[in-house]
């Protein structure tokens, strides 16, 4: 498995990965919604506010295949701290349960840290994301950009210290993520 920054020419393949993965795990409507979300984030977010990483499998008989993809988009705080939101994340059904997603997330976190990012947040399954260093974040410490339907899913980690220090105000997410229905 090879981990790298995505190639913008792969955007349709990545959209299909998100659509297939979420259709398999949830349903077709969810698959379409998450595939379109991933596509919109990649197409409408300034390159300075976006990191997209892929896991490629070169061992497939029919050539190279993208096995997983993670998208980090900037969270903007008034205090100007360098922070990103990890969402969405997809690992092809064939590769789930093999550590591909966790290895890809760790690769992404390491790259962000090397680029000066201080904080990373996500909104998802605490059991899954705890394996890559994410922990619950109280909204009294860091508010989510939009109201959360599942507050227990608001997770974060500092890439530079043991704890996340409280930050006043509410962060802003990139336009494509600024949709109440995905929170």
N, C-alpha and C positions, 0 to 999 in steps of 0.2 A: 504494500500500500504506500502510495506517495502522497504527501500533503503539500499543498502549494496555494498561492494566490490564484484565483480564477482568471480565466481568459474571457474578456467581454464577449468574444465570439461564441462562448458556451452558454449564453444566457437562456436560450430556448431549451437546451438540454437540462439546465438547472431548474427551470420552471417545471419541466416534465417530471423531474425527480421529486420535487415537492408535491406536485399533484398526485403522482402515483403513490408515494409514501403515505400521504394523509388520506387518500382514498382507501388504501389497504387497511390502515389502522382505525379510521373513523368512518367516513362515508364519502360519496362522490362530491356532495356539496362542500364539505370541509376541504377535500382535496383541491377542488377548483379554487376555493377562496384562498387557501394558503399558497398555492401555485401562483395565483395572480398577485398576491401580496409580495412574494419573493421577487417576482418580475418587476413590480412597481418600485420596490425599494432599490433594486439594482439600476433601473432605468431613470429614476427621478432624483436620486440622491447625489449630491456633489461628491466627487472622488475623494476630497479631503475629509469627508464625513462618513466614509464607507470602507469596510474591509470585508471581502468575501473570500472564503477559503474552501477548497474542495479536497476530498480524498479520492484519488484515482487508483483503480485496479488495472494493472497492466497484464494480469495473468489470464484474463478472459480469452476464450477462443476467438471471439469476434472482435478483437481489438480492445482498445482502452475504454473503460467505462467509469463515469463518475459515480462513486459509491455513496458519497455523502457531501453535504454542503452546509456551511454555517455562515450567517450574515451578521456582522456587527455594524450598527449605525450609531452615529454620535448622539449622546444626550448632552444638552447644553444647559449648564447651570449659570446663574448670574455671577457666581464666584469664579468662573472661568476654569474650573477644574477639568482636566481632560478625562472624560468618561464616555463609555460606549454601552449600548444595549445589544445583547446577544439574542437575536430573534429575526426570522425563524431558523430552525435547525431541522435537517432531514437526513436520515440514513436509510438507504434503500433497504427494503424488507429483507432481501437476500443477505445483507451484511449486518443486520441487527443482532445484538447479543454477543458480538465478537470483539468489542472494545473499539470499534472503528470510530464511533461518535465521540467517545471520551478522548481518544488519541487526537482526533481532529480539533476538538475544543481546546485541549492542552496546547496543541500547536498554535492555534489562534491566540490564546491568552499570552503565550510566550512572545509571539510576534507583536502584539499590542504593547506588552510591557517594554519590549525593545524600542518601540516607537514613542515611548513617553506616556502612555496611558496609565492613569492612576487607579481608576475605578471601573468595574464592569458589572452590569446588572443583567438579569434575565427575568422572564416571567414564565414559569413552567413548573414541572414536577420536581418538588424538593428532593425526592428520593433519587432521581436521576442526576440532577445537577450537583448534588452534594459530593458526588464522586470526582468532580473537577474543581472543588474548592469553593463552590457557592454555598452560602448560608442564608437563612431567613433575614430579611431586613424589615424592621419596623418602620412604618410610615412616620413615626415620630423622629426617626433618625434621617431617613431619606424618603421623601415623598415620591410616589410613582407619577409619571407624567399625566395619566388619566385615571379616573376611578377604576378600582380593581374589582372584578367579579369574584375572584378567588384570592384574597389578600395573603393567604399562606404561600402563594406562588411567587410573591415578590422576593427575589433573591439577589444577592450581590457578593462581591469580594473586592478587597483592595489588592492591587498588584504591587504595592510598595510598603505596606505595613500589616500588622496583625488584625487591626480593627478598622471599621469604617467610621470615621468621625461624622457627627451630624452636620448637615448642610442646610442652611435656611432656604426657603423658597422651593418652588416646584420646578423640576427640570423640564425642558422641552425636547421632544423627540423629533426626528425628521418627518417631513410631511406624510410620507407613505405609511408611517407607523402611528400617525396622529388620528386614529379611528377608534371611537369608543367601543365598537363591537368586537375588536380584537383583544380588549383588555378585560 
